[in-house]
Amino acid sequence: MTRRNLIAGASLSGIALAAEAPQRIAKLPKKVSLAILGLSGHISEILDALKVLPDVKLQAVSDGNAKLLNAVGERAGVAAEHRYGSHQELLKREQFEIAGICGSDGERAGLILDCAARGQHIIAEKPLAMEWADLQKIQTALRTAKVKLTMLLPMRFWGSFIAMKQIVESGELGEIAQMDAQKSYVLGDDRPEWMLHRSSFSGTIPYIGIHLVDLMRFTSLREFAQVSAFQAHIGQSAAGDMENTAVTIFQLDNGGTAQMHLDYLRPATAATHGDDRLRLAGTEGVLEYREADGLTLVTNRRKSRAITELPRNRSLVVNFIENLYGSEPLALTLDDIFRANEIVFTARDAAKSKRVLAIRKIA
Protein backbone atom coordinates (compact mmCIF):
# COMPACT_ATOMS: atom_id res chain seq x y z
CA MET A 1 0.00 0.00 0.00
CA THR A 2 1.44 3.33 -1.07
CA ARG A 3 1.45 6.60 0.84
CA ARG A 4 -0.97 7.98 -1.75
CA ASN A 5 -3.39 5.09 -1.10
CA LEU A 6 -3.22 5.72 2.63
CA ILE A 7 -4.01 9.40 2.23
CA ALA A 8 -6.83 8.66 -0.20
CA GLY A 9 -8.28 6.25 2.36
CA ALA A 10 -8.89 9.06 4.87
CA SER A 11 -12.29 10.56 4.17
CA LEU A 12 -13.16 14.13 5.09
CA SER A 13 -15.07 12.71 8.05
CA GLY A 14 -11.81 11.32 9.36
CA ILE A 15 -13.44 7.94 10.01
CA ALA A 16 -12.80 5.73 6.99
CA LEU A 17 -9.07 5.17 7.26
CA ALA A 18 -7.22 2.69 5.07
CA ALA A 19 -6.05 -0.39 6.97
CA GLU A 20 -2.97 -2.37 6.07
CA ALA A 21 -3.12 -6.03 5.16
CA PRO A 22 -2.55 -8.56 7.95
CA GLN A 23 1.10 -8.87 8.91
CA ARG A 24 2.92 -11.25 6.60
CA ILE A 25 6.00 -13.38 6.86
CA ALA A 26 8.90 -11.26 5.58
CA LYS A 27 11.26 -13.27 3.37
CA LEU A 28 14.79 -12.02 2.76
CA PRO A 29 17.16 -12.89 -0.09
CA LYS A 30 19.64 -14.46 2.38
CA LYS A 31 20.05 -15.70 5.94
CA VAL A 32 21.02 -12.98 8.44
CA SER A 33 22.38 -13.17 11.99
CA LEU A 34 21.63 -10.68 14.77
CA ALA A 35 22.98 -10.10 18.28
CA ILE A 36 21.42 -8.06 21.09
CA LEU A 37 23.85 -6.16 23.30
CA GLY A 38 22.08 -5.07 26.47
CA LEU A 39 18.61 -6.19 27.49
CA SER A 40 17.02 -2.98 28.83
CA GLY A 41 14.35 -1.09 26.96
CA HIS A 42 12.36 -2.13 23.91
CA ILE A 43 13.95 -5.53 23.25
CA SER A 44 10.47 -6.93 22.55
CA GLU A 45 10.44 -4.82 19.38
CA ILE A 46 13.30 -6.97 18.13
CA LEU A 47 12.16 -10.31 19.54
CA ASP A 48 8.61 -9.90 18.23
CA ALA A 49 9.90 -8.93 14.77
CA LEU A 50 11.87 -12.18 14.56
CA LYS A 51 8.57 -14.08 14.60
CA VAL A 52 7.87 -12.84 11.07
CA LEU A 53 11.50 -12.77 9.91
CA PRO A 54 12.38 -16.47 9.53
CA ASP A 55 15.61 -15.61 7.70
CA VAL A 56 16.95 -13.67 10.70
CA LYS A 57 18.54 -15.67 13.50
CA LEU A 58 19.16 -14.31 17.00
CA GLN A 59 22.70 -15.58 17.43
CA ALA A 60 23.87 -14.08 20.72
CA VAL A 61 22.90 -11.82 23.63
CA SER A 62 24.83 -9.95 26.31
CA ASP A 63 23.98 -8.20 29.56
CA GLY A 64 25.63 -7.66 32.93
CA ASN A 65 22.53 -8.92 34.78
CA ALA A 66 22.97 -12.71 34.78
CA LYS A 67 19.37 -13.41 35.80
CA LEU A 68 17.97 -11.25 33.02
CA LEU A 69 20.50 -12.60 30.53
CA ASN A 70 19.49 -16.20 31.14
CA ALA A 71 15.77 -15.44 31.25
CA VAL A 72 15.87 -13.67 27.87
CA GLY A 73 18.27 -16.27 26.45
CA GLU A 74 15.88 -19.07 27.39
CA ARG A 75 12.85 -17.24 26.04
CA ALA A 76 14.57 -16.40 22.77
CA GLY A 77 16.21 -19.80 22.28
CA VAL A 78 19.81 -18.58 22.50
CA ALA A 79 22.17 -21.35 23.57
CA ALA A 80 24.03 -20.83 26.86
CA GLU A 81 27.41 -20.60 25.12
CA HIS A 82 26.13 -17.58 23.15
CA ARG A 83 25.05 -15.63 26.24
CA TYR A 84 27.65 -13.15 27.50
CA GLY A 85 27.98 -11.10 30.67
CA SER A 86 30.21 -8.67 28.74
CA HIS A 87 29.34 -6.83 25.52
CA GLN A 88 33.00 -6.72 24.54
CA GLU A 89 33.30 -10.48 24.96
CA LEU A 90 30.34 -10.95 22.63
CA LEU A 91 31.91 -8.63 20.05
CA LYS A 92 35.21 -10.49 20.34
CA ARG A 93 33.75 -13.96 19.84
CA GLU A 94 30.72 -13.55 17.56
CA GLN A 95 30.29 -12.64 13.89
CA PHE A 96 26.90 -11.19 12.88
CA GLU A 97 25.31 -8.71 10.48
CA ILE A 98 22.93 -6.71 12.71
CA ALA A 99 23.47 -5.39 16.24
CA GLY A 100 20.56 -4.61 18.53
CA ILE A 101 21.97 -2.16 21.11
CA CYS A 102 19.55 -1.98 24.01
CA GLY A 103 21.63 -1.45 27.14
CA SER A 104 22.09 1.60 29.35
CA ASP A 105 22.24 5.15 28.03
CA GLY A 106 25.84 5.49 29.18
CA GLU A 107 27.21 2.57 27.16
CA ARG A 108 25.14 3.05 24.00
CA ALA A 109 27.27 5.51 22.02
CA GLY A 110 30.43 3.44 22.47
CA LEU A 111 28.69 0.27 21.33
CA ILE A 112 27.20 2.02 18.30
CA LEU A 113 30.66 3.23 17.29
CA ASP A 114 32.19 -0.23 17.85
CA CYS A 115 29.53 -1.97 15.75
CA ALA A 116 29.67 0.64 12.98
CA ALA A 117 33.45 0.14 12.77
CA ARG A 118 32.86 -3.61 12.45
CA GLY A 119 30.47 -3.06 9.53
CA GLN A 120 27.36 -4.16 11.43
CA HIS A 121 23.98 -2.55 10.85
CA ILE A 122 22.47 -1.13 14.03
CA ILE A 123 19.09 -1.13 15.78
CA ALA A 124 19.67 1.19 18.76
CA GLU A 125 17.72 2.20 21.82
CA LYS A 126 17.11 5.88 22.41
CA PRO A 127 18.63 8.39 22.74
CA LEU A 128 21.68 7.48 20.68
CA ALA A 129 24.09 9.06 23.16
CA MET A 130 24.38 10.89 26.47
CA GLU A 131 26.04 14.07 25.19
CA TRP A 132 26.30 16.22 22.06
CA ALA A 133 29.93 15.24 21.42
CA ASP A 134 29.07 11.55 21.20
CA LEU A 135 26.09 12.28 18.97
CA GLN A 136 28.50 14.08 16.64
CA LYS A 137 30.88 11.09 16.66
CA ILE A 138 28.04 8.76 15.68
CA GLN A 139 26.92 11.02 12.84
CA THR A 140 30.49 11.22 11.53
CA ALA A 141 30.98 7.45 11.79
CA LEU A 142 27.78 6.74 9.87
CA ARG A 143 28.89 9.00 7.03
CA THR A 144 31.94 6.82 6.40
CA ALA A 145 30.83 3.36 7.52
CA LYS A 146 28.85 1.26 5.05
CA VAL A 147 26.14 0.52 7.59
CA LYS A 148 22.62 1.67 8.33
CA LEU A 149 21.13 2.61 11.70
CA THR A 150 17.65 2.84 13.12
CA MET A 151 16.49 3.83 16.58
CA LEU A 152 13.67 2.29 18.61
CA LEU A 153 10.90 4.86 18.22
CA PRO A 154 8.10 2.35 17.60
CA MET A 155 5.12 4.59 18.35
CA ARG A 156 5.08 6.22 14.90
CA PHE A 157 4.34 2.69 13.58
CA TRP A 158 1.16 2.33 15.66
CA GLY A 159 -2.16 2.55 13.85
CA SER A 160 -3.52 5.40 15.98
CA PHE A 161 -0.62 7.71 15.12
CA ILE A 162 -0.55 6.69 11.45
CA ALA A 163 -4.25 7.66 11.44
CA MET A 164 -3.46 11.03 13.04
CA LYS A 165 -0.91 11.75 10.31
CA GLN A 166 -3.41 10.76 7.60
CA ILE A 167 -6.05 13.10 9.00
CA VAL A 168 -3.59 16.00 9.14
CA GLU A 169 -2.49 15.27 5.56
CA SER A 170 -6.14 15.25 4.45
CA GLY A 171 -6.40 18.91 5.51
CA GLU A 172 -9.35 18.29 7.82
CA LEU A 173 -7.66 20.00 10.78
CA GLY A 174 -6.48 22.98 8.76
CA GLU A 175 -3.06 24.30 9.82
CA ILE A 176 -1.70 22.86 13.05
CA ALA A 177 -1.30 25.69 15.57
CA GLN A 178 -0.88 23.87 18.89
CA MET A 179 0.15 20.48 20.25
CA ASP A 180 0.05 18.92 23.70
CA ALA A 181 1.80 15.62 24.46
CA GLN A 182 2.07 13.58 27.65
CA LYS A 183 3.84 10.57 29.05
CA SER A 184 3.06 9.68 32.66
CA TYR A 185 4.50 6.51 34.20
CA VAL A 186 4.39 4.55 37.44
CA LEU A 187 7.89 4.80 38.93
CA GLY A 188 7.81 1.31 40.44
CA ASP A 189 10.53 -0.21 42.58
CA ASP A 190 12.34 -2.23 39.93
CA ARG A 191 14.09 0.43 37.86
CA PRO A 192 17.48 -0.80 36.59
CA GLU A 193 20.37 0.61 38.58
CA TRP A 194 21.79 2.54 35.62
CA MET A 195 18.65 4.70 35.39
CA LEU A 196 19.20 6.00 38.93
CA HIS A 197 22.54 7.69 38.23
CA ARG A 198 23.31 10.73 36.10
CA SER A 199 26.56 9.08 34.94
CA SER A 200 24.60 6.39 33.10
CA PHE A 201 21.16 7.97 32.47
CA SER A 202 20.65 10.71 29.88
CA GLY A 203 17.71 12.29 31.71
CA THR A 204 13.94 12.05 31.59
CA ILE A 205 13.57 14.54 28.72
CA PRO A 206 15.88 12.61 26.35
CA TYR A 207 14.86 9.15 27.55
CA ILE A 208 11.06 9.32 27.33
CA GLY A 209 10.50 12.75 25.78
CA ILE A 210 12.12 11.61 22.55
CA HIS A 211 9.08 9.41 21.81
CA LEU A 212 6.71 12.38 21.99
CA VAL A 213 9.02 14.67 20.03
CA ASP A 214 9.09 12.14 17.20
CA LEU A 215 5.32 11.65 17.33
CA MET A 216 4.60 15.37 17.25
CA ARG A 217 6.82 15.87 14.21
CA PHE A 218 5.46 12.76 12.50
CA THR A 219 1.75 13.43 12.98
CA SER A 220 1.64 17.23 12.65
CA LEU A 221 4.07 17.68 9.73
CA ARG A 222 5.45 20.66 11.66
CA GLU A 223 9.01 21.37 12.79
CA PHE A 224 10.33 22.72 16.10
CA ALA A 225 12.15 26.07 16.21
CA GLN A 226 12.76 27.04 19.87
CA VAL A 227 12.36 25.46 23.29
CA SER A 228 12.10 26.37 26.96
CA ALA A 229 12.02 23.65 29.62
CA PHE A 230 11.91 22.90 33.32
CA GLN A 231 12.69 19.66 35.13
CA ALA A 232 12.92 18.55 38.76
CA HIS A 233 13.16 15.64 41.16
CA ILE A 234 10.58 15.99 43.95
CA GLY A 235 10.32 13.32 46.65
CA GLN A 236 10.52 9.69 45.47
CA SER A 237 13.94 8.76 46.81
CA ALA A 238 13.65 5.49 44.87
CA ALA A 239 14.09 7.50 41.66
CA GLY A 240 17.74 8.25 42.42
CA ASP A 241 19.00 11.01 40.12
CA MET A 242 16.08 10.70 37.69
CA GLU A 243 13.89 13.75 37.15
CA ASN A 244 10.33 12.72 37.98
CA THR A 245 8.71 15.81 36.47
CA ALA A 246 9.57 17.78 33.33
CA VAL A 247 7.79 20.22 31.03
CA THR A 248 8.96 21.63 27.70
CA ILE A 249 7.43 24.47 25.67
CA PHE A 250 8.21 24.62 21.94
CA GLN A 251 7.68 27.26 19.29
CA LEU A 252 6.82 25.68 15.95
CA ASP A 253 8.15 26.66 12.55
CA ASN A 254 4.86 28.43 11.70
CA GLY A 255 4.82 30.36 14.99
CA GLY A 256 2.49 27.88 16.68
CA THR A 257 3.13 26.31 20.07
CA ALA A 258 3.56 22.85 21.58
CA GLN A 259 4.09 21.52 25.06
CA MET A 260 5.32 18.17 26.35
CA HIS A 261 4.88 17.05 29.95
CA LEU A 262 6.61 14.01 31.41
CA ASP A 263 6.41 12.43 34.85
CA TYR A 264 7.00 9.31 36.90
CA LEU A 265 4.18 10.26 39.30
CA ARG A 266 1.41 7.93 38.14
CA PRO A 267 0.05 6.04 41.16
CA ALA A 268 0.78 2.32 41.42
CA THR A 269 -2.98 1.76 41.82
CA ALA A 270 -3.67 3.14 38.31
CA ALA A 271 -5.25 0.78 35.79
CA THR A 272 -2.24 0.93 33.46
CA HIS A 273 1.50 1.53 33.86
CA GLY A 274 1.45 4.52 31.53
CA ASP A 275 -0.88 7.31 30.41
CA ASP A 276 0.09 8.57 26.94
CA ARG A 277 -1.73 11.45 25.27
CA LEU A 278 -1.31 13.52 22.11
CA ARG A 279 -3.53 16.45 21.10
CA LEU A 280 -3.27 18.31 17.78
CA ALA A 281 -5.22 21.56 17.47
CA GLY A 282 -5.58 23.09 14.02
CA THR A 283 -7.42 26.03 12.51
CA GLU A 284 -10.31 23.71 11.50
CA GLY A 285 -10.45 21.11 14.27
CA VAL A 286 -8.91 19.16 17.13
CA LEU A 287 -7.63 15.58 17.06
CA GLU A 288 -6.78 13.83 20.32
CA TYR A 289 -5.28 10.47 21.30
CA ARG A 290 -5.66 9.22 24.86
CA GLU A 291 -4.29 5.84 25.83
CA ALA A 292 -7.35 5.22 28.01
CA ASP A 293 -10.00 5.78 25.35
CA GLY A 294 -8.43 6.02 21.90
CA LEU A 295 -8.71 8.63 19.16
CA THR A 296 -11.33 11.38 18.84
CA LEU A 297 -11.85 14.11 16.25
CA VAL A 298 -13.97 17.27 16.29
CA THR A 299 -14.02 19.86 13.49
CA ASN A 300 -15.88 22.99 12.49
CA ARG A 301 -17.98 20.82 10.17
CA ARG A 302 -18.80 17.89 12.48
CA LYS A 303 -19.31 17.17 16.16
CA SER A 304 -16.89 15.06 18.18
CA ARG A 305 -16.67 11.40 17.19
CA ALA A 306 -14.42 8.44 17.85
CA ILE A 307 -12.06 7.22 15.14
CA THR A 308 -12.48 3.47 15.30
CA GLU A 309 -11.18 2.22 11.95
CA LEU A 310 -7.40 2.38 12.19
CA PRO A 311 -4.47 1.26 10.07
CA ARG A 312 -2.77 -1.88 11.32
CA ASN A 313 0.18 -1.50 13.67
CA ARG A 314 3.48 -1.97 11.86
CA SER A 315 6.93 -3.07 13.01
CA LEU A 316 9.85 -0.65 12.98
CA VAL A 317 12.33 -3.54 13.02
CA VAL A 318 10.70 -5.41 10.13
CA ASN A 319 10.57 -2.20 8.11
CA PHE A 320 14.27 -1.53 8.77
CA ILE A 321 15.44 -5.06 7.92
CA GLU A 322 13.33 -5.20 4.76
CA ASN A 323 14.95 -1.91 3.74
CA LEU A 324 18.41 -3.37 4.43
CA TYR A 325 17.90 -6.41 2.23
CA GLY A 326 15.21 -5.24 -0.16
CA SER A 327 13.46 -2.16 -1.54
CA GLU A 328 11.11 -1.34 1.34
CA PRO A 329 11.18 2.46 1.97
CA LEU A 330 12.15 3.50 5.48
CA ALA A 331 9.30 4.86 7.58
CA LEU A 332 11.81 6.32 10.07
CA THR A 333 14.71 8.03 8.34
CA LEU A 334 18.17 8.81 9.68
CA ASP A 335 17.31 12.51 9.42
CA ASP A 336 14.25 11.90 11.65
CA ILE A 337 16.42 10.06 14.15
CA PHE A 338 19.08 12.73 14.46
CA ARG A 339 16.50 15.51 14.56
CA ALA A 340 14.69 13.85 17.47
CA ASN A 341 17.99 13.57 19.35
CA GLU A 342 18.87 17.21 18.61
CA ILE A 343 15.50 18.42 19.89
CA VAL A 344 15.59 16.53 23.21
CA PHE A 345 19.23 17.42 23.85
CA THR A 346 18.43 21.10 23.25
CA ALA A 347 15.40 20.82 25.53
CA ARG A 348 17.58 19.32 28.27
CA ASP A 349 20.07 22.17 27.77
CA ALA A 350 17.21 24.67 28.07
CA ALA A 351 16.10 23.12 31.35
CA LYS A 352 19.63 23.26 32.75
CA SER A 353 20.31 26.83 31.60
CA LYS A 354 16.78 28.15 32.26
CA ARG A 355 16.87 29.92 28.90
CA VAL A 356 14.88 29.79 25.67
CA LEU A 357 17.09 28.10 23.08
CA ALA A 358 16.94 27.70 19.32
CA ILE A 359 16.89 24.01 18.43
CA ARG A 360 20.51 23.09 17.76
CA LYS A 361 21.93 21.11 14.91
CA ILE A 362 24.85 18.79 15.48
CA ALA A 363 28.00 20.83 14.89
N, C-alpha and C positions, 0 to 999 in steps of 0.2 A: 504494500500500500504506500503510495507516494504522499509527500507532504501536501500536494495539491488536492488529492483525494480526501485527506483528513480535513482540510479547511472546508472543502465543499460539503463535507458531511455535517458541518455545524450549521443548523438552520438559524434564522434570525430570532427564533424563540429561545435559542440556546439549549434546547432539550435533545434534539435528534443528533447525537454525536457519533461519528463513525467509530466502530469498534474493530480492533485488530482480530485476525484469525487466532484460533487457539494456539498456544505455544507449541512449536514443533521441535523435533530433534534436529539439532544443527550439525550437519556433516561438514568436515573439513577435508582439504585435499591431502592431508598427511596426519600422522600421529604426533601429538605435542605433549611435552611434559611440563609440569608446573610445580613450584614449591611455595609454601607459605612460611614467611619469616615473621614470627610474632603473631599471637593469637588473641589480641585485644581488638575490639571494634567490630566492624561489619564483615567478619569472616564468613557469615552465612551467605552473603552475596556471592562469594566465590564457590562455596560448597554446594549451594543450591543450583548454581549455573552448571556445575559439572554433571548434574542429572540429565541435562539435555545436550551435553557436549561429550558424546561417547569417545571422541578421538582425543580428548584431553585427559591425561592421567595425573592425579595428584601423587607426586613422587616422594616428597619429603616435607616435613614440618619442623619448626624450631620455636622454642619459647623457654624462658628461664623458670617458669612455673611448671614443675614436673607433673603435678596432679592434672593441671589443665592440658599439658602436652599429651599425656597419655589418654586422657578422656577424648580429646579431639582426634588423636591418632586412631583410637579404636573406632570411633564413630565414622571416620572417613576412610577406614581400611588401609591406613599407612602402616607398614610393617615396623616393628620395634627398632630394627637397625637403621631405619630412615627417619627416626625421631631424634632431634638434637636439642640439648639444653643450651647450646651456643649457636647464634646465627653464623658466626665466622666459621665454625666447624662445619656447618651445613654447606656454606659456600665453598669451603676447601674440598669437600668430599663428593659433592653432587654436581651433575651436569644437567641443566634444564633450560627450556626456552623462555618461560614466563615466571616472573617473581611476583607473588602476592605479599606486599609489605604492610603488615597490620599490627605492628608492635606499638611501643610507646612513642609519643611525640618526639622525645629527645633523641631517639636512635634512628628516626625515620630518614632524615636527610642523608646521613652517612650510608645507610643501606641502599637508598636510591642511587647514590653516586657509585657505590660498589657494583651494583647490578648493571647499571648503564655501561660502566667500563668493561664489564664481562659480556656485553652484547645481549643482555636479557631484557625482554619487554617487561613493563612494570605496571602492576595494578596496586596503587598505593592508597593507604588511609589518608585522612585529612587532618590538619593541613599538611602540605608537603614538607614543611620545615618548622623550626621554632623561631628563626630570625630572618630578617631581610637578606643578610649576607649569604646564608645557606640557600635561600630561594634563588638568588642570583646564580650561585654555583650550579644548581640543578638546571636552570634555564640554559646556561652556557654548555653544560654537558650534553643536554638533549639536542643542541644544535649540531654537535659534531658526532655524537654516537648514532649508529644506525639502529635505533630502537624507538619504540613508541611507549607512551605513558598515559594511563588514565588514573583518575582519582575517584574514590568511593563516595560519590554524591548520588545515591540511588533515587532520591525522591523525585527528580525531574522525569523519571521513567515510570512513575505511578500514574494510573489512569486519571485520577482527579486533577492532577496538575497538567497533564497533557490536555485535558478538557478545558482547563482555565486558559491555557495558551491559545487553543482553538477559538474560544469565544472572544478573546482580545483581538486575534487576527481577523475575525469576522467583522469587526468594527462595532459590535453591539454595545460595547461599553463607552464608545467614543475615545477620547484621549485620556490615558491614565494620568491622574493628577495626584493621587495619594495611595500609599500602601501601608499596611500594618501587618507585621509578622510576629509570631510567638512560638517559643519552645519552652515548656515548663516541665520539669522532670522531678520525680521522687529521688532524693539523694541516696537513700539506702545506706546500708552498712557494709557493703561488699565492693566498694570502689577499689580498683587496682592501686597498689601503692604508688605507682608512678604518677597517677593523676593528682596526688595530694601534695606534690612538691613542684615549686616553680622551675627547678632545674630540669625537670623531665615533662612538664605539662605546659603547653603553649598558652593556655588561658581559655576561659569560657567563651569569649567572643570568637577567637579563631576555631575552637574545637567544635562547638555546636552552632555558632552563628553562621558559619560558612554554608551550612545547609540552606538556611533561609535566604542568605545573600544570593546563592545560586538560583533558588526558586523564584525570588522576586525578579531577577534579571530575565530568567527563562519565560515566566508567564506574562510579564508586563511588556516585554520588548523595549524597556527603558534602561538607561545606563545611570550609574551613580557618579556624582560630581564632587560633593563635599560631605564631610561627616563630623559630627560631634558625638561624644560618648561618655558615659559614666559607668563605673563598675565598683563593686564592693563585696566584702565578705562580712556578713552579719550573723553572729551566733554560729550554730552548727560546727562545733569543734571537729566533728568527724570529717568535715570537708577539707581539712588541712589548709593548703594555700589556695585552693580553688575559690574563685569568685562565685558566690551563689546568687548574685543579682547583677544584671547588666542591661543597659538601655543604650541604643544608638539612634541618632537622628540623621537622616541623609537628605541632601538636596539632589533632586534628579536632574537629568540633562535638559529637561524642558522647563525647569524651574519648580516642578512639583516637589512633594515631600514624601518621605517614607520613614517609618520607625520600626525597630526590631527590639523586642524585649525577651530576655533570657533569664531563667532562674532554675535553681534546684530546690525550690520551696514547696513543691507539690506534696500534699500530705500522703503518708503511707497508706491511709485508709481510702484514697481515691480509687475509682473503678479501674483506671488504667495507669500505667507507669508514666506516660507522657500526655501532654495536652498541646497539640500542634494546631496553629491557626494561621491563615493567610487571607487577607482582605485586600481587594483591588477596587479602588473607587475611581471611576472615570466620569467624563462630562455627560455621559448618557445613562450610566447605571453603576451598580455595585455588585461585585461577585465575591462570595466569601466561602472559604473552606474552614470547617471546624472538625477536628478529629472525632468529636463526640457524635456529630449528626450530619456529616457530609457536606455537600456543595449546594449553595443556594444562589439564585440570581434574581435581581430586581432591576428594572429599567424604567425609563420614562414612558415606555410604550406598554409595559405589562407589569402586573403585580408580582410580588415575590413568589418564587416557585423553586422546588427542589430539582436539581439536575441528577437524574437517576440512571440515565444511559451513558456509560462511560467507556472510553477506550480501555483495552486490556492493559494491565500492568506489563511492563517490559523488563528486561534484565540488562543492566549496564554492562555486566561482565560478558554476557553472550554477544551483545552489540560490539564490544571492543574486540573480542577474539575473532568474530566474523569479519571485522574490518582488517585485522592483522593478516588473515589467511584467505580473504576473499574481497568482494567489492562492496560490502555493506557500508553505507555512509555512517560516520560517527555522529551520534546524537549528543555527545559531550566532547567538545573540541579542546585541544590544548590551550587555545586562547581563552576559552571559558574557564578552564582550570586555573590558569595563572591569574586571570582577572579576579576570580573569587578569592584567591589567596591575597592578592594586593589589597582588596577592599577590606578584608577582616584584619590584616596587619595594620592598615592605616587607621581603622576604627580602634584597635587596641592602642596605637600610638596616641590617638586623640583622647582616649580615656586617661592615659598616663599623664599627658601634658596639659589636660583640661583646656584644649584649644580646638577651634574648628579647623580642620585640615582638608586640603584638596586631596582627592584620592591619588595616591602615588602610583607610579609605574616602577617596575624593577629597573634599577639604574643600568 
